């Protein structure tokens, strides 16, 4: 049911039904690349479960994650802004399922229906806000606080308290080496916020984790809530 995706659920019923006829359901296994930099995107994806990681890659191959997308949004948002290419690499970080639509079909649909375009532009703004807060967090927050933020953001986008996050993905998320990830996990675990297993993080005290993250978390969540008039995740 495509209403599992909150962006699609925000559309008027007739718009959603029309769009549904153009979409196909897909599994989204971890590691699946959805788009690559400077490559024309064939499909746009709307997750119903799982997490898409948006990664910026330098010409030398250095990379860091700048945003995560779950059932609240879609990727790539470049199509909303009239571009056929996404400057970032997008890859499934936590497996799930969703729906995909050919980029040209979605572009035509957005162009022909102003109410749909308005909602999609709201999503593009919400995601841009998340990217901006990620840049701020990389600049002013400690690795421990940044890890707490990313764990909270991933927790917002899954059911339950178990997160399948590998050290490799965490190092990309934080733009640090794996030993720094291990140290940060030990700090959060030592404070009783999480329990860390191999490839899995279990949330033990969400409220305490939010308090520890302080102002690194919540800014883009409030912007999403404002734009979509819904409680923040």
C-alpha positions as CSV (number, residue, x, y, z in Angstrom):
1,X,0.0,0.0,0.0
2,X,1.7,3.2,-1.2
3,X,0.3,5.2,1.7
4,X,3.1,3.6,3.8
5,X,5.2,6.4,2.2
6,X,4.2,9.6,4.0
7,X,5.0,11.8,1.0
8,X,2.6,9.8,-1.2
9,X,0.0,9.8,1.6
10,X,0.1,13.6,1.7
11,X,-1.2,13.7,-1.9
12,X,-4.8,14.1,-2.7
13,X,-6.5,10.8,-3.3
14,X,-7.0,11.2,-7.0
15,X,-3.4,12.3,-7.5
16,X,-2.2,9.3,-5.4
17,X,-4.3,6.9,-7.3
18,X,-3.1,8.2,-10.7
19,X,0.5,8.0,-9.5
20,X,0.0,4.5,-8.1
21,X,-0.8,3.2,-11.6
22,X,2.6,4.4,-12.8
23,X,4.6,2.8,-10.0
24,X,5.8,-0.7,-9.3
25,X,6.6,-2.3,-6.0
26,X,10.3,-3.2,-5.4
27,X,12.4,-4.8,-2.7
28,X,15.2,-2.5,-1.4
29,X,18.1,-4.7,-0.2
30,X,21.0,-3.2,1.7
31,X,23.8,-2.1,-0.6
32,X,21.5,-1.5,-3.6
33,X,22.7,1.7,-5.5
34,X,19.8,3.8,-6.6
35,X,21.7,6.6,-8.4
36,X,25.3,7.6,-9.0
37,X,26.8,11.1,-9.5
38,X,26.7,12.6,-13.0
39,X,24.5,9.7,-14.2
40,X,21.0,10.2,-15.5
41,X,18.6,8.7,-13.0
42,X,16.3,6.1,-14.6
43,X,13.9,5.7,-11.6
44,X,12.8,7.7,-8.5
45,X,12.1,5.7,-5.3
46,X,9.6,6.1,-2.6
47,X,10.4,3.9,0.4
48,X,7.7,2.2,2.5
49,X,10.3,0.7,4.8
50,X,14.1,0.9,5.0
51,X,16.6,3.8,4.7
52,X,18.2,5.4,1.7
53,X,21.7,6.9,2.4
54,X,22.6,10.0,0.4
55,X,26.4,10.3,0.0
56,X,28.6,13.0,-1.5
57,X,31.7,11.7,-3.3
58,X,34.8,13.8,-4.1
59,X,36.8,13.4,-7.3
60,X,39.4,11.6,-5.3
61,X,36.9,9.1,-4.0
62,X,36.4,10.5,-0.5
63,X,32.8,10.2,0.7
64,X,30.5,11.2,3.5
65,X,26.8,10.8,4.1
66,X,24.8,14.0,4.0
67,X,21.3,12.8,4.5
68,X,19.0,9.8,5.2
69,X,15.6,9.2,3.7
70,X,13.0,6.8,4.9
71,X,9.2,6.5,4.4
72,X,8.8,10.3,4.8
73,X,10.3,11.1,1.4
74,X,11.7,10.0,-1.9
75,X,15.0,10.0,-3.9
76,X,16.5,11.5,-5.9
77,X,14.8,14.9,-5.2
78,X,16.7,16.4,-8.2
79,X,13.8,15.4,-10.4
80,X,11.6,17.7,-8.4
81,X,14.0,20.6,-9.2
82,X,13.9,19.9,-12.9
83,X,17.2,18.0,-13.2
84,X,17.7,14.6,-14.8
85,X,20.9,14.0,-12.8
86,X,21.5,13.6,-9.0
87,X,25.0,14.9,-7.9
88,X,25.1,12.4,-5.1
89,X,25.4,8.7,-4.7
90,X,22.3,7.1,-3.1
91,X,22.3,3.6,-1.7
92,X,20.1,1.5,0.5
93,X,21.6,1.6,4.1
94,X,18.8,-0.4,5.9
95,X,16.9,-2.9,3.7
96,X,13.2,-2.5,3.1
97,X,10.7,-2.1,0.3
98,X,9.0,0.6,-1.6
99,X,7.9,1.8,-5.0
100,X,9.7,3.2,-8.0
101,X,8.6,5.2,-11.0
102,X,10.4,6.2,-14.1
103,X,11.9,9.7,-13.7
104,X,10.3,11.1,-16.9
105,X,6.9,10.0,-15.8
106,X,7.2,11.6,-12.4
107,X,8.6,14.8,-13.9
108,X,5.6,15.1,-16.2
109,X,3.2,14.3,-13.4
110,X,4.8,17.0,-11.2
111,X,4.7,19.5,-14.0
112,X,1.1,18.9,-14.9
113,X,-0.3,19.0,-11.3
114,X,0.5,22.2,-9.3
115,X,-0.7,20.8,-6.0
116,X,1.6,17.8,-6.4
117,X,4.5,20.1,-7.3
118,X,3.9,22.1,-4.1
119,X,4.1,19.0,-1.9
120,X,7.1,17.7,-3.7
121,X,8.9,21.1,-3.4
122,X,8.1,21.0,0.3
123,X,9.9,17.7,0.5
124,X,12.9,19.1,-1.4
125,X,13.1,21.9,1.1
126,X,12.8,19.5,4.1
127,X,15.6,17.4,2.7
128,X,17.8,20.5,2.0
129,X,17.3,21.5,5.6
130,X,18.5,18.1,6.7
131,X,21.7,18.5,4.5
132,X,22.3,21.9,6.0
133,X,22.0,20.7,9.6
134,X,24.4,17.8,8.7
135,X,26.9,20.4,7.6
136,X,26.4,22.3,10.8
137,X,26.8,19.2,12.9
138,X,30.0,18.2,11.2
139,X,31.4,21.6,12.0
140,X,30.5,22.1,15.6
141,X,29.6,18.8,17.3
142,X,31.8,16.0,18.6
143,X,31.9,12.6,17.0
144,X,29.9,11.2,19.9
145,X,27.1,13.8,19.4
146,X,27.1,13.3,15.7
147,X,26.7,9.5,16.1
148,X,23.9,10.1,18.5
149,X,22.2,12.3,15.9
150,X,22.5,9.7,13.1
151,X,21.2,6.9,15.4
152,X,18.2,9.0,16.3
153,X,17.5,9.8,12.6
154,X,17.7,6.2,11.7
155,X,15.5,5.2,14.6
156,X,12.9,7.7,13.3
157,X,12.7,5.8,10.1
158,X,12.4,2.1,11.2
159,X,10.0,0.1,13.3
160,X,11.3,-1.1,16.6
161,X,14.5,-0.4,18.5
162,X,17.0,-2.5,16.4
163,X,19.1,-0.8,13.8
164,X,21.1,-2.8,11.3
165,X,24.1,-0.4,10.9
166,X,27.6,-1.6,10.0
167,X,30.8,0.1,11.1
168,X,31.5,0.8,7.4
169,X,28.3,2.8,7.0
170,X,28.8,4.5,10.3
171,X,32.3,5.6,9.3
172,X,30.8,7.1,6.1
173,X,28.0,8.7,8.0
174,X,30.4,10.5,10.3
175,X,33.3,11.0,7.9
176,X,35.7,9.4,10.4
177,X,37.8,6.2,10.6
178,X,36.4,3.0,12.0
179,X,38.4,3.3,15.3
180,X,36.6,6.6,16.0
181,X,33.3,4.9,15.3
182,X,34.2,2.1,17.8
183,X,35.1,4.7,20.5
184,X,31.9,6.7,20.0
185,X,29.8,3.5,20.2
186,X,31.6,2.6,23.4
187,X,30.8,6.0,24.9
188,X,27.1,5.7,24.0
189,X,26.9,2.2,25.2
190,X,28.8,3.0,28.4
191,X,26.2,5.7,29.2
192,X,23.4,3.1,28.8
193,X,21.9,4.8,25.7
194,X,22.4,1.9,23.3
195,X,23.5,-1.7,23.1
196,X,26.0,-2.4,20.3
197,X,26.3,-5.8,18.7
198,X,28.1,-6.8,15.5
199,X,26.2,-4.9,12.7
200,X,23.3,-4.0,15.0
201,X,22.5,-1.2,17.4
202,X,19.7,-1.5,19.9
203,X,18.2,1.6,21.4
204,X,17.9,1.3,25.2
205,X,17.1,4.9,26.3
206,X,15.8,7.1,23.5
207,X,15.1,10.1,25.8
208,X,18.6,10.1,27.2
209,X,20.1,9.7,23.7
210,X,18.2,12.8,22.6
211,X,19.4,14.7,25.6
212,X,23.0,13.7,24.8
213,X,22.7,14.7,21.2
214,X,21.5,18.2,22.4
215,X,21.1,20.6,19.5
216,X,22.7,18.4,16.9
217,X,19.2,16.7,16.5
218,X,15.8,18.2,15.9
219,X,16.3,21.2,13.6
220,X,15.5,19.5,10.3
221,X,12.8,17.4,12.0
222,X,11.0,20.6,13.1
223,X,11.3,21.9,9.5
224,X,9.7,18.7,8.2
225,X,6.9,18.9,10.7
226,X,6.3,22.6,9.8
227,X,6.1,21.9,6.1
228,X,3.9,18.9,6.4
229,X,1.8,20.0,9.4
230,X,2.6,16.6,11.1
231,X,4.3,15.7,14.4
232,X,8.0,15.5,14.1
233,X,9.4,12.0,13.9
